[in-house]
Amino acid sequence: MPLYEYMCRGCGARFEVLQRIGAGAEQTVCPKCGGHEVAKQLSTFASAMAGSGAMPCGSSSSSSCGSGGFS
Ligand SMILES: [Zn+2]
């Protein structure tokens, strides 16, 4: 099951929930205030890929990829 990140519109809390694929936000309740007004965020994986600047294998200066042709 994938891990989804939500943000509560009521109190601003961010929390993560393990849900089946396709599960809706209407089933999700804020653990802090109990509100149902929650917004699904990008997954932790996707936001880490997009926001941190730490690129995976293939980036210019990564030394641990092992595919650079050095021997
Ligand atoms: Zn809340």
N, CA, C, O and the ligand as a Tripos MOL2 file, in Angstrom:
@<TRIPOS>MOLECULE
protein
  285   283    72     0     0
PROTEIN
NO_CHARGES

@<TRIPOS>ATOM
      1 N           0.8410   -1.1970    0.0000 N.3       1 MET1
      2 CA          0.0000    0.0000    0.0000 C.3       1 MET1
      3 C           0.8740    1.2450    0.0000 C.2       1 MET1
      4 O           1.8490    1.3260    0.7480 O.2       1 MET1
      5 N           0.5360    2.1830   -0.8140 N.am      2 PRO2
      6 CA          1.3310    3.4100   -0.8550 C.3       2 PRO2
      7 C           1.0080    4.3240    0.3240 C.2       2 PRO2
      8 O          -0.0590    4.2580    0.9330 O.2       2 PRO2
      9 N           1.9670    5.1620    0.6050 N.am      3 LEU3
     10 CA          1.8160    6.1140    1.6990 C.3       3 LEU3
     11 C           1.4370    7.4640    1.1160 C.2       3 LEU3
     12 O           2.1510    8.0080    0.2740 O.2       3 LEU3
     13 N           0.3260    7.9950    1.5620 N.am      4 TYR4
     14 CA         -0.1280    9.2820    1.0610 C.3       4 TYR4
     15 C           0.0650   10.3510    2.1250 C.2       4 TYR4
     16 O          -0.0650   10.0980    3.3230 O.2       4 TYR4
     17 N           0.3730   11.5300    1.6600 N.am      5 GLU5
     18 CA          0.5260   12.6430    2.5830 C.3       5 GLU5
     19 C          -0.6560   13.5820    2.4080 C.2       5 GLU5
     20 O          -1.0350   13.9270    1.2890 O.2       5 GLU5
     21 N          -1.2190   13.9800    3.5080 N.am      6 TYR6
     22 CA         -2.3580   14.8890    3.4850 C.3       6 TYR6
     23 C          -2.0450   16.1410    4.2910 C.2       6 TYR6
     24 O          -1.2170   16.1310    5.2020 O.2       6 TYR6
     25 N          -2.7260   17.2080    3.9300 N.am      7 MET7
     26 CA         -2.6980   18.4000    4.7560 C.3       7 MET7
     27 C          -4.1230   18.7710    5.1170 C.2       7 MET7
     28 O          -5.0050   18.8050    4.2590 O.2       7 MET7
     29 N          -4.3390   19.0490    6.3940 N.am      8 CYS8
     30 CA         -5.6610   19.4190    6.8690 C.3       8 CYS8
     31 C          -5.9210   20.8890    6.5640 C.2       8 CYS8
     32 O          -5.1080   21.7570    6.8790 O.2       8 CYS8
     33 N          -7.0600   21.1490    5.9500 N.am      9 ARG9
     34 CA         -7.4070   22.5490    5.6650 C.3       9 ARG9
     35 C          -7.8790   23.2670    6.9190 C.2       9 ARG9
     36 O          -7.8520   24.4950    6.9920 O.2       9 ARG9
     37 N          -8.3040   22.5020    7.8890 N.am     10 GLY10
     38 CA         -8.8260   23.1150    9.0990 C.3      10 GLY10
     39 C          -7.7400   23.6220   10.0260 C.2      10 GLY10
     40 O          -7.7670   24.7760   10.4560 O.2      10 GLY10
     41 N          -6.7710   22.7460   10.3380 N.am     11 CYS11
     42 CA         -5.7610   23.1180   11.3250 C.3      11 CYS11
     43 C          -4.3630   23.1830   10.7190 C.2      11 CYS11
     44 O          -3.4170   23.5860   11.3960 O.2      11 CYS11
     45 N          -4.2200   22.8000    9.4740 N.am     12 GLY12
     46 CA         -2.9280   22.9050    8.8190 C.3      12 GLY12
     47 C          -1.9790   21.7570    9.1150 C.2      12 GLY12
     48 O          -0.8260   21.7820    8.6850 O.2      12 GLY12
     49 N          -2.4400   20.7670    9.8300 N.am     13 ALA13
     50 CA         -1.5750   19.6390   10.1520 C.3      13 ALA13
     51 C          -1.2750   18.8160    8.9070 C.2      13 ALA13
     52 O          -2.1250   18.6420    8.0330 O.2      13 ALA13
     53 N          -0.0590   18.3210    8.8490 N.am     14 ARG14
     54 CA          0.2940   17.4010    7.7610 C.3      14 ARG14
     55 C           0.4910   16.0270    8.3600 C.2      14 ARG14
     56 O           1.1050   15.8760    9.4160 O.2      14 ARG14
     57 N          -0.0330   15.0370    7.6820 N.am     15 PHE15
     58 CA          0.0640   13.6800    8.1980 C.3      15 PHE15
     59 C           0.0840   12.7030    7.0350 C.2      15 PHE15
     60 O          -0.3020   13.0280    5.9120 O.2      15 PHE15
     61 N           0.5390   11.5130    7.3340 N.am     16 GLU16
     62 CA          0.6660   10.4930    6.3010 C.3      16 GLU16
     63 C          -0.2370    9.3210    6.6310 C.2      16 GLU16
     64 O          -0.3970    8.9370    7.7900 O.2      16 GLU16
     65 N          -0.8180    8.7700    5.5920 N.am     17 VAL17
     66 CA         -1.7610    7.6770    5.7630 C.3      17 VAL17
     67 C          -1.4340    6.5940    4.7460 C.2      17 VAL17
     68 O          -1.1910    6.8730    3.5720 O.2      17 VAL17
     69 N          -1.4320    5.3730    5.2130 N.am     18 LEU18
     70 CA         -1.3220    4.2500    4.2900 C.3      18 LEU18
     71 C          -2.7090    3.9430    3.7420 C.2      18 LEU18
     72 O          -3.6310    3.6190    4.4910 O.2      18 LEU18
     73 N          -2.8400    4.0490    2.4420 N.am     19 GLN19
     74 CA         -4.1420    3.8230    1.8350 C.3      19 GLN19
     75 C          -4.0140    2.9770    0.5890 C.2      19 GLN19
     76 O          -2.9640    2.9180   -0.0530 O.2      19 GLN19
     77 N          -5.1090    2.3280    0.2700 N.am     20 ARG20
     78 CA         -5.1460    1.6300   -1.0050 C.3      20 ARG20
     79 C          -5.1290    2.6370   -2.1380 C.2      20 ARG20
     80 O          -5.5840    3.7710   -1.9890 O.2      20 ARG20
     81 N          -4.5980    2.2080   -3.2690 N.am     21 ILE21
     82 CA         -4.6110    3.0620   -4.4430 C.3      21 ILE21
     83 C          -6.0570    3.3550   -4.8340 C.2      21 ILE21
     84 O          -6.8830    2.4490   -4.9500 O.2      21 ILE21
     85 N          -6.3370    4.6200   -5.0300 N.am     22 GLY22
     86 CA         -7.6750    5.0110   -5.4240 C.3      22 GLY22
     87 C          -8.5710    5.4020   -4.2620 C.2      22 GLY22
     88 O          -9.7070    5.8300   -4.4620 O.2      22 GLY22
     89 N          -8.0580    5.2550   -3.0490 N.am     23 ALA23
     90 CA         -8.8470    5.6800   -1.8970 C.3      23 ALA23
     91 C          -9.0060    7.1910   -1.9140 C.2      23 ALA23
     92 O          -8.0740    7.9160   -2.2620 O.2      23 ALA23
     93 N         -10.1650    7.6560   -1.5440 N.am     24 GLY24
     94 CA        -10.4440    9.0770   -1.6570 C.3      24 GLY24
     95 C         -10.1350    9.8250   -0.3750 C.2      24 GLY24
     96 O         -10.0390    9.2480    0.7080 O.2      24 GLY24
     97 N          -9.9810   11.1310   -0.5370 N.am     25 ALA25
     98 CA         -9.7090   11.9740    0.6130 C.3      25 ALA25
     99 C         -10.9000   12.0200    1.5660 C.2      25 ALA25
    100 O         -10.7490   12.3350    2.7470 O.2      25 ALA25
    101 N         -12.0770   11.7050    1.0480 N.am     26 GLU26
    102 CA        -13.2550   11.7810    1.9160 C.3      26 GLU26
    103 C         -13.2390   10.7100    3.0000 C.2      26 GLU26
    104 O         -13.9830   10.7870    3.9780 O.2      26 GLU26
    105 N         -12.3800    9.7100    2.8120 N.am     27 GLN27
    106 CA        -12.2610    8.6820    3.8440 C.3      27 GLN27
    107 C         -11.2180    9.0440    4.8890 C.2      27 GLN27
    108 O         -11.0390    8.3330    5.8780 O.2      27 GLN27
    109 N         -10.5470   10.1370    4.6620 N.am     28 THR28
    110 CA         -9.4220   10.4860    5.5110 C.3      28 THR28
    111 C          -9.8280   11.5610    6.5100 C.2      28 THR28
    112 O         -10.4770   12.5480    6.1610 O.2      28 THR28
    113 N          -9.4330   11.3470    7.7500 N.am     29 VAL29
    114 CA         -9.7760   12.2830    8.8100 C.3      29 VAL29
    115 C          -8.4920   12.7960    9.4380 C.2      29 VAL29
    116 O          -7.5640   12.0270    9.6880 O.2      29 VAL29
    117 N          -8.4420   14.0790    9.6890 N.am     30 CYS30
    118 CA         -7.2800   14.6660   10.3350 C.3      30 CYS30
    119 C          -7.1110   14.0930   11.7390 C.2      30 CYS30
    120 O          -8.0530   14.1110   12.5310 O.2      30 CYS30
    121 N          -5.9210   13.5860   12.0540 N.am     31 PRO31
    122 CA         -5.7100   13.0110   13.3780 C.3      31 PRO31
    123 C          -5.6360   14.0570   14.4800 C.2      31 PRO31
    124 O          -5.7440   13.7310   15.6620 O.2      31 PRO31
    125 N          -5.4560   15.2900   14.0990 N.am     32 LYS32
    126 CA         -5.3590   16.3420   15.1240 C.3      32 LYS32
    127 C          -6.7200   16.9120   15.5060 C.2      32 LYS32
    128 O          -7.0790   16.9680   16.6830 O.2      32 LYS32
    129 N          -7.4630   17.3290   14.5000 N.am     33 CYS33
    130 CA         -8.7240   18.0140   14.7910 C.3      33 CYS33
    131 C          -9.9380   17.1960   14.3910 C.2      33 CYS33
    132 O         -11.0700   17.5680   14.6990 O.2      33 CYS33
    133 N          -9.7080   16.0790   13.7030 N.am     34 GLY34
    134 CA        -10.8330   15.2390   13.3230 C.3      34 GLY34
    135 C         -11.6020   15.7440   12.1170 C.2      34 GLY34
    136 O         -12.6750   15.2360   11.7940 O.2      34 GLY34
    137 N         -11.0460   16.7460   11.4560 N.am     35 GLY35
    138 CA        -11.7530   17.3270   10.3250 C.3      35 GLY35
    139 C         -11.6430   16.4730    9.0760 C.2      35 GLY35
    140 O         -10.6980   15.7020    8.9090 O.2      35 GLY35
    141 N         -12.6180   16.6250    8.2130 N.am     36 HIS36
    142 CA        -12.6120   15.8870    6.9570 C.3      36 HIS36
    143 C         -12.0970   16.7280    5.7930 C.2      36 HIS36
    144 O         -11.9680   16.2300    4.6750 O.2      36 HIS36
    145 N         -11.8100   17.9670    6.0480 N.am     37 GLU37
    146 CA        -11.3320   18.8340    4.9780 C.3      37 GLU37
    147 C          -9.8290   18.6530    4.8300 C.2      37 GLU37
    148 O          -9.0350   19.4500    5.3290 O.2      37 GLU37
    149 N          -9.4660   17.6030    4.1410 N.am     38 VAL38
    150 CA         -8.0510   17.3190    3.9640 C.3      38 VAL38
    151 C          -7.7160   17.3210    2.4860 C.2      38 VAL38
    152 O          -8.5500   16.9700    1.6510 O.2      38 VAL38
    153 N          -6.5120   17.7110    2.1680 N.am     39 ALA39
    154 CA         -6.0720   17.7750    0.7830 C.3      39 ALA39
    155 C          -4.9030   16.8270    0.5890 C.2      39 ALA39
    156 O          -3.9290   16.8640    1.3410 O.2      39 ALA39
    157 N          -5.0040   15.9980   -0.4020 N.am     40 LYS40
    158 CA         -3.9240   15.0550   -0.6720 C.3      40 LYS40
    159 C          -2.7370   15.7850   -1.2710 C.2      40 LYS40
    160 O          -2.8760   16.5520   -2.2240 O.2      40 LYS40
    161 N          -1.5840   15.5400   -0.7090 N.am     41 GLN41
    162 CA         -0.3670   16.1490   -1.2170 C.3      41 GLN41
    163 C           0.3260   15.1830   -2.1760 C.2      41 GLN41
    164 O          -0.0760   14.0290   -2.3250 O.2      41 GLN41
    165 N           1.3460   15.6720   -2.8020 N.am     42 LEU42
    166 CA          2.1890   14.7640   -3.5720 C.3      42 LEU42
    167 C           2.7890   13.7400   -2.6290 C.2      42 LEU42
    168 O           2.9890   14.0140   -1.4460 O.2      42 LEU42
    169 N           3.0720   12.5780   -3.1480 N.am     43 SER43
    170 CA          3.6680   11.5610   -2.3050 C.3      43 SER43
    171 C           5.0450   12.0080   -1.8420 C.2      43 SER43
    172 O           5.6740   12.8700   -2.4560 O.2      43 SER43
    173 N           5.4970   11.4180   -0.7650 N.am     44 THR44
    174 CA          6.8030   11.7700   -0.2250 C.3      44 THR44
    175 C           7.8900   11.5320   -1.2580 C.2      44 THR44
    176 O           8.8280   12.3170   -1.3910 O.2      44 THR44
    177 N           7.7470   10.4500   -1.9740 N.am     45 PHE45
    178 CA          8.7410   10.1320   -2.9920 C.3      45 PHE45
    179 C           8.7450   11.1790   -4.0910 C.2      45 PHE45
    180 O           9.8010   11.6700   -4.4900 O.2      45 PHE45
    181 N           7.5720   11.5150   -4.5750 N.am     46 ALA46
    182 CA          7.4850   12.4550   -5.6850 C.3      46 ALA46
    183 C           7.9560   13.8400   -5.2790 C.2      46 ALA46
    184 O           8.6490   14.5080   -6.0450 O.2      46 ALA46
    185 N           7.5890   14.2760   -4.0870 N.am     47 SER47
    186 CA          7.9900   15.6100   -3.6710 C.3      47 SER47
    187 C           9.4880   15.6570   -3.3940 C.2      47 SER47
    188 O          10.1220   16.6910   -3.6030 O.2      47 SER47
    189 N          10.0510   14.5650   -2.9310 N.am     48 ALA48
    190 CA         11.4880   14.5350   -2.7100 C.3      48 ALA48
    191 C          12.2380   14.6130   -4.0370 C.2      48 ALA48
    192 O          13.2820   15.2580   -4.1410 O.2      48 ALA48
    193 N          11.6930   13.9520   -5.0360 N.am     49 MET49
    194 CA         12.3110   13.9870   -6.3490 C.3      49 MET49
    195 C          12.2620   15.3900   -6.9410 C.2      49 MET49
    196 O          13.2240   15.8440   -7.5610 O.2      49 MET49
    197 N          11.1490   16.0650   -6.7490 N.am     50 ALA50
    198 CA         10.9510   17.3340   -7.4170 C.3      50 ALA50
    199 C          11.5640   18.4960   -6.6520 C.2      50 ALA50
    200 O          12.0060   19.4710   -7.2580 O.2      50 ALA50
    201 N          11.5950   18.4040   -5.3370 N.am     51 GLY51
    202 CA         11.9010   19.5870   -4.5630 C.3      51 GLY51
    203 C          13.2950   19.6780   -4.0020 C.2      51 GLY51
    204 O          13.7630   20.7840   -3.7310 O.2      51 GLY51
    205 N          13.9780   18.5760   -3.8140 N.am     52 SER52
    206 CA         15.2050   18.6380   -3.0300 C.3      52 SER52
    207 C          16.4200   18.9520   -3.8950 C.2      52 SER52
    208 O          17.4310   19.4300   -3.3800 O.2      52 SER52
    209 N          16.3450   18.7000   -5.1630 N.am     53 GLY53
    210 CA         17.5010   18.8790   -6.0210 C.3      53 GLY53
    211 C          18.4660   17.7170   -5.9570 C.2      53 GLY53
    212 O          19.4740   17.7170   -6.6640 O.2      53 GLY53
    213 N          18.1880   16.7380   -5.1380 N.am     54 ALA54
    214 CA         19.0310   15.5540   -5.0810 C.3      54 ALA54
    215 C          18.5700   14.5810   -6.1590 C.2      54 ALA54
    216 O          17.5940   13.8500   -5.9900 O.2      54 ALA54
    217 N          19.2730   14.5930   -7.2330 N.am     55 MET55
    218 CA         18.8520   13.7630   -8.3400 C.3      55 MET55
    219 C          19.3270   12.3290   -8.1480 C.2      55 MET55
    220 O          20.3580   12.0960   -7.5160 O.2      55 MET55
    221 N          18.5990   11.3860   -8.6790 N.am     56 PRO56
    222 CA         19.0350    9.9910   -8.5970 C.3      56 PRO56
    223 C          20.1870    9.7140   -9.5550 C.2      56 PRO56
    224 O          20.7550   10.6350  -10.1430 O.2      56 PRO56
    225 N          20.5140    8.4830   -9.7000 N.am     57 CYS57
    226 CA         21.5940    8.0380  -10.5490 C.3      57 CYS57
    227 C          21.5310    8.6890  -11.9320 C.2      57 CYS57
    228 O          20.4650    8.7360  -12.5450 O.2      57 CYS57
    229 N          22.6460    9.1810  -12.4160 N.am     58 GLY58
    230 CA         22.6540    9.8160  -13.7130 C.3      58 GLY58
    231 C          22.9670   11.2930  -13.6280 C.2      58 GLY58
    232 O          23.2940   11.9170  -14.6370 O.2      58 GLY58
    233 N          22.8740   11.8530  -12.4570 N.am     59 SER59
    234 CA         23.2360   13.2460  -12.2520 C.3      59 SER59
    235 C          24.7420   13.4230  -12.3890 C.2      59 SER59
    236 O          25.4980   12.4580  -12.2800 O.2      59 SER59
    237 N          25.1690   14.6330  -12.6240 N.am     60 SER60
    238 CA         26.5350   14.8660  -13.0460 C.3      60 SER60
    239 C          27.5820   14.4590  -12.0040 C.2      60 SER60
    240 O          28.5740   13.8150  -12.3470 O.2      60 SER60
    241 N          27.3770   14.8190  -10.7730 N.am     61 SER61
    242 CA         28.4440   14.6580   -9.7950 C.3      61 SER61
    243 C          28.2360   13.4940   -8.8340 C.2      61 SER61
    244 O          28.8930   13.4320   -7.7940 O.2      61 SER61
    245 N          27.3480   12.5850   -9.1580 N.am     62 SER62
    246 CA         27.1620   11.4620   -8.2470 C.3      62 SER62
    247 C          28.2710   10.4460   -8.4700 C.2      62 SER62
    248 O          28.6010   10.1070   -9.6060 O.2      62 SER62
    249 N          28.8290    9.9740   -7.3900 N.am     63 SER63
    250 CA         29.9930    9.1030   -7.4970 C.3      63 SER63
    251 C          29.6710    7.6620   -7.1850 C.2      63 SER63
    252 O          30.5310    6.7950   -7.3390 O.2      63 SER63
    253 N          28.4680    7.3830   -6.7540 N.am     64 SER64
    254 CA         28.1630    6.0350   -6.3110 C.3      64 SER64
    255 C          27.2650    5.2990   -7.2810 C.2      64 SER64
    256 O          26.6510    4.2960   -6.9150 O.2      64 SER64
    257 N          27.1780    5.7610   -8.4730 N.am     65 CYS65
    258 CA         26.2660    5.1200   -9.4110 C.3      65 CYS65
    259 C          26.8440    3.8550   -9.9930 C.2      65 CYS65
    260 O          26.1200    2.8760  -10.1750 O.2      65 CYS65
    261 N          28.1070    3.8490  -10.2860 N.am     66 GLY66
    262 CA         28.7220    2.6380  -10.7950 C.3      66 GLY66
    263 C          28.5630    2.4470  -12.2790 C.2      66 GLY66
    264 O          28.9770    1.4200  -12.8170 O.2      66 GLY66
    265 N          27.9650    3.4220  -12.9640 N.am     67 SER67
    266 CA         27.7560    3.2650  -14.3920 C.3      67 SER67
    267 C          28.5440    4.3060  -15.1860 C.2      67 SER67
    268 O          28.2270    4.5740  -16.3450 O.2      67 SER67
    269 N          29.5540    4.8820  -14.5740 N.am     68 GLY68
    270 CA         30.2560    5.9780  -15.2010 C.3      68 GLY68
    271 C          31.3550    5.5320  -16.1470 C.2      68 GLY68
    272 O          31.9080    6.3620  -16.8680 O.2      68 GLY68
    273 N          31.6840    4.2720  -16.1670 N.am     69 GLY69
    274 CA         32.6860    3.7950  -17.0620 C.3      69 GLY69
    275 C          34.0750    3.7090  -16.4650 C.2      69 GLY69
    276 O          35.0130    3.3040  -17.1530 O.2      69 GLY69
    277 N          34.2330    4.0760  -15.2170 N.am     70 PHE70
    278 CA         35.5330    3.9230  -14.5680 C.3      70 PHE70
    279 C          35.7840    2.4810  -14.2260 C.2      70 PHE70
    280 O          34.8550    1.7240  -13.9410 O.2      70 PHE70
    281 N          37.0700    2.0950  -14.2540 N.am     71 SER71
    282 CA         37.3590    0.6910  -13.9200 C.3      71 SER71
    283 C          38.6350    0.5950  -13.1000 C.2      71 SER71
    284 O          39.0450   -0.5020  -12.7220 O.2      71 SER71
    285 ZN         -6.9280   19.1670   11.3110 Zn       72 ZN72
@<TRIPOS>BOND
     1     1     2 1
     2     2     3 1
     3     3     4 2
     4     3     5 am
     5     5     6 1
     6     6     7 1
     7     7     8 2
     8     7     9 am
     9     9    10 1
    10    10    11 1
    11    11    12 2
    12    11    13 am
    13    13    14 1
    14    14    15 1
    15    15    16 2
    16    15    17 am
    17    17    18 1
    18    18    19 1
    19    19    20 2
    20    19    21 am
    21    21    22 1
    22    22    23 1
    23    23    24 2
    24    23    25 am
    25    25    26 1
    26    26    27 1
    27    27    28 2
    28    27    29 am
    29    29    30 1
    30    30    31 1
    31    31    32 2
    32    31    33 am
    33    33    34 1
    34    34    35 1
    35    35    36 2
    36    35    37 am
    37    37    38 1
    38    38    39 1
    39    39    40 2
    40    39    41 am
    41    41    42 1
    42    42    43 1
    43    43    44 2
    44    43    45 am
    45    45    46 1
    46    46    47 1
    47    47    48 2
    48    47    49 am
    49    49    50 1
    50    50    51 1
    51    51    52 2
    52    51    53 am
    53    53    54 1
    54    54    55 1
    55    55    56 2
    56    55    57 am
    57    57    58 1
    58    58    59 1
    59    59    60 2
    60    59    61 am
    61    61    62 1
    62    62    63 1
    63    63    64 2
    64    63    65 am
    65    65    66 1
    66    66    67 1
    67    67    68 2
    68    67    69 am
    69    69    70 1
    70    70    71 1
    71    71    72 2
    72    71    73 am
    73    73    74 1
    74    74    75 1
    75    75    76 2
    76    75    77 am
    77    77    78 1
    78    78    79 1
    79    79    80 2
    80    79    81 am
    81    81    82 1
    82    82    83 1
    83    83    84 2
    84    83    85 am
    85    85    86 1
    86    86    87 1
    87    87    88 2
    88    87    89 am
    89    89    90 1
    90    90    91 1
    91    91    92 2
    92    91    93 am
    93    93    94 1
    94    94    95 1
    95    95    96 2
    96    95    97 am
    97    97    98 1
    98    98    99 1
    99    99   100 2
   100    99   101 am
   101   101   102 1
   102   102   103 1
   103   103   104 2
   104   103   105 am
   105   105   106 1
   106   106   107 1
   107   107   108 2
   108   107   109 am
   109   109   110 1
   110   110   111 1
   111   111   112 2
   112   111   113 am
   113   113   114 1
   114   114   115 1
   115   115   116 2
   116   115   117 am
   117   117   118 1
   118   118   119 1
   119   119   120 2
   120   119   121 am
   121   121   122 1
   122   122   123 1
   123   123   124 2
   124   123   125 am
   125   125   126 1
   126   126   127 1
   127   127   128 2
   128   127   129 am
   129   129   130 1
   130   130   131 1
   131   131   132 2
   132   131   133 am
   133   133   134 1
   134   134   135 1
   135   135   136 2
   136   135   137 am
   137   137   138 1
   138   138   139 1
   139   139   140 2
   140   139   141 am
   141   141   142 1
   142   142   143 1
   143   143   144 2
   144   143   145 am
   145   145   146 1
   146   146   147 1
   147   147   148 2
   148   147   149 am
   149   149   150 1
   150   150   151 1
   151   151   152 2
   152   151   153 am
   153   153   154 1
   154   154   155 1
   155   155   156 2
   156   155   157 am
   157   157   158 1
   158   158   159 1
   159   159   160 2
   160   159   161 am
   161   161   162 1
   162   162   163 1
   163   163   164 2
   164   163   165 am
   165   165   166 1
   166   166   167 1
   167   167   168 2
   168   167   169 am
   169   169   170 1
   170   170   171 1
   171   171   172 2
   172   171   173 am
   173   173   174 1
   174   174   175 1
   175   175   176 2
   176   175   177 am
   177   177   178 1
   178   178   179 1
   179   179   180 2
   180   179   181 am
   181   181   182 1
   182   182   183 1
   183   183   184 2
   184   183   185 am
   185   185   186 1
   186   186   187 1
   187   187   188 2
   188   187   189 am
   189   189   190 1
   190   190   191 1
   191   191   192 2
   192   191   193 am
   193   193   194 1
   194   194   195 1
   195   195   196 2
   196   195   197 am
   197   197   198 1
   198   198   199 1
   199   199   200 2
   200   199   201 am
   201   201   202 1
   202   202   203 1
   203   203   204 2
   204   203   205 am
   205   205   206 1
   206   206   207 1
   207   207   208 2
   208   207   209 am
   209   209   210 1
   210   210   211 1
   211   211   212 2
   212   211   213 am
   213   213   214 1
   214   214   215 1
   215   215   216 2
   216   215   217 am
   217   217   218 1
   218   218   219 1
   219   219   220 2
   220   219   221 am
   221   221   222 1
   222   222   223 1
   223   223   224 2
   224   223   225 am
   225   225   226 1
   226   226   227 1
   227   227   228 2
   228   227   229 am
   229   229   230 1
   230   230   231 1
   231   231   232 2
   232   231   233 am
   233   233   234 1
   234   234   235 1
   235   235   236 2
   236   235   237 am
   237   237   238 1
   238   238   239 1
   239   239   240 2
   240   239   241 am
   241   241   242 1
   242   242   243 1
   243   243   244 2
   244   243   245 am
   245   245   246 1
   246   246   247 1
   247   247   248 2
   248   247   249 am
   249   249   250 1
   250   250   251 1
   251   251   252 2
   252   251   253 am
   253   253   254 1
   254   254   255 1
   255   255   256 2
   256   255   257 am
   257   257   258 1
   258   258   259 1
   259   259   260 2
   260   259   261 am
   261   261   262 1
   262   262   263 1
   263   263   264 2
   264   263   265 am
   265   265   266 1
   266   266   267 1
   267   267   268 2
   268   267   269 am
   269   269   270 1
   270   270   271 1
   271   271   272 2
   272   271   273 am
   273   273   274 1
   274   274   275 1
   275   275   276 2
   276   275   277 am
   277   277   278 1
   278   278   279 1
   279   279   280 2
   280   279   281 am
   281   281   282 1
   282   282   283 1
   283   283   284 2
@<TRIPOS>SUBSTRUCTURE
     1 MET1         2 RESIDUE 1 A MET
     2 PRO2         6 RESIDUE 1 A PRO
     3 LEU3        10 RESIDUE 1 A LEU
     4 TYR4        14 RESIDUE 1 A TYR
     5 GLU5        18 RESIDUE 1 A GLU
     6 TYR6        22 RESIDUE 1 A TYR
     7 MET7        26 RESIDUE 1 A MET
     8 CYS8        30 RESIDUE 1 A CYS
     9 ARG9        34 RESIDUE 1 A ARG
    10 GLY10       38 RESIDUE 1 A GLY
    11 CYS11       42 RESIDUE 1 A CYS
    12 GLY12       46 RESIDUE 1 A GLY
    13 ALA13       50 RESIDUE 1 A ALA
    14 ARG14       54 RESIDUE 1 A ARG
    15 PHE15       58 RESIDUE 1 A PHE
    16 GLU16       62 RESIDUE 1 A GLU
    17 VAL17       66 RESIDUE 1 A VAL
    18 LEU18       70 RESIDUE 1 A LEU
    19 GLN19       74 RESIDUE 1 A GLN
    20 ARG20       78 RESIDUE 1 A ARG
    21 ILE21       82 RESIDUE 1 A ILE
    22 GLY22       86 RESIDUE 1 A GLY
    23 ALA23       90 RESIDUE 1 A ALA
    24 GLY24       94 RESIDUE 1 A GLY
    25 ALA25       98 RESIDUE 1 A ALA
    26 GLU26      102 RESIDUE 1 A GLU
    27 GLN27      106 RESIDUE 1 A GLN
    28 THR28      110 RESIDUE 1 A THR
    29 VAL29      114 RESIDUE 1 A VAL
    30 CYS30      118 RESIDUE 1 A CYS
    31 PRO31      122 RESIDUE 1 A PRO
    32 LYS32      126 RESIDUE 1 A LYS
    33 CYS33      130 RESIDUE 1 A CYS
    34 GLY34      134 RESIDUE 1 A GLY
    35 GLY35      138 RESIDUE 1 A GLY
    36 HIS36      142 RESIDUE 1 A HIS
    37 GLU37      146 RESIDUE 1 A GLU
    38 VAL38      150 RESIDUE 1 A VAL
    39 ALA39      154 RESIDUE 1 A ALA
    40 LYS40      158 RESIDUE 1 A LYS
    41 GLN41      162 RESIDUE 1 A GLN
    42 LEU42      166 RESIDUE 1 A LEU
    43 SER43      170 RESIDUE 1 A SER
    44 THR44      174 RESIDUE 1 A THR
    45 PHE45      178 RESIDUE 1 A PHE
    46 ALA46      182 RESIDUE 1 A ALA
    47 SER47      186 RESIDUE 1 A SER
    48 ALA48      190 RESIDUE 1 A ALA
    49 MET49      194 RESIDUE 1 A MET
    50 ALA50      198 RESIDUE 1 A ALA
    51 GLY51      202 RESIDUE 1 A GLY
    52 SER52      206 RESIDUE 1 A SER
    53 GLY53      210 RESIDUE 1 A GLY
    54 ALA54      214 RESIDUE 1 A ALA
    55 MET55      218 RESIDUE 1 A MET
    56 PRO56      222 RESIDUE 1 A PRO
    57 CYS57      226 RESIDUE 1 A CYS
    58 GLY58      230 RESIDUE 1 A GLY
    59 SER59      234 RESIDUE 1 A SER
    60 SER60      238 RESIDUE 1 A SER
    61 SER61      242 RESIDUE 1 A SER
    62 SER62      246 RESIDUE 1 A SER
    63 SER63      250 RESIDUE 1 A SER
    64 SER64      254 RESIDUE 1 A SER
    65 CYS65      258 RESIDUE 1 A CYS
    66 GLY66      262 RESIDUE 1 A GLY
    67 SER67      266 RESIDUE 1 A SER
    68 GLY68      270 RESIDUE 1 A GLY
    69 GLY69      274 RESIDUE 1 A GLY
    70 PHE70      278 RESIDUE 1 A PHE
    71 SER71      282 RESIDUE 1 A SER
    72 ZN72       285 GROUP 0 **** ****
